[in-house]
Every structure is written in C-alpha cells, then in structure tokens.
Amino acid sequence: MAHDTFSRFIGGSPGQVILRLIFLSFVVGIILSALSLDPMSLVDMVIRFFNRLWNMGFDAILSLGRYFLLGAVIVIPLWLIGRVLSLGKR
C-alpha cells in the first residue's frame, strides 16, 4: 500500500521517474545552453528579481503578475495538452 502511494506520488516507478528526469534534464540543459544561460545566471536572475521586488514595493506586484502571465502562456497550454493526451490512456 505504501509503495503504491509513493509510486503514485512521484508519477510512476522510481526507475522510470529517474530515467525520465535524466532525459528531461539533458533536454532542458541543451535548451538553456542554446539560450546562453547557465545555472549561476539563473540564480542571479532570481536574486535580482527579489531585490527589485523589495525595492519597488507595490510596482513589484505588477511585475509579479507579468511574470505569472508569461509563465502561464507556456504552462497552461502544456498542462491542457497533457491532460487531453492522458484521456486516451484511461
């Protein structure tokens, strides 16, 4: 019972999840490399975002909303496609 709950929580068997994560890590790494981004620049971008958030006050809420919308433009359609494709598997 506990194994089923754990497998359901992580999205499959541990071996499959690890292989999927390794593959996705390579793909995302290639994409980020093509965009000339590295981990430290991403961390720096996050730190600068929170510094601007602190320094700008309420204007930062608008920036946060723009970031949310920018991300939602990618995340929501991908989620919707994933849900539609998973309907056939049930």
Secondary structure, 3 states (H helix, E strand, C coil): CHHHHHHHHHCCCHHHHHHHHHHHHHHHHHHHHHCCCCHHHHHHHHHHHHHHHHHHCCHHHHHHHHHHHHHHHHHHHHHHHHHHHHHCCC
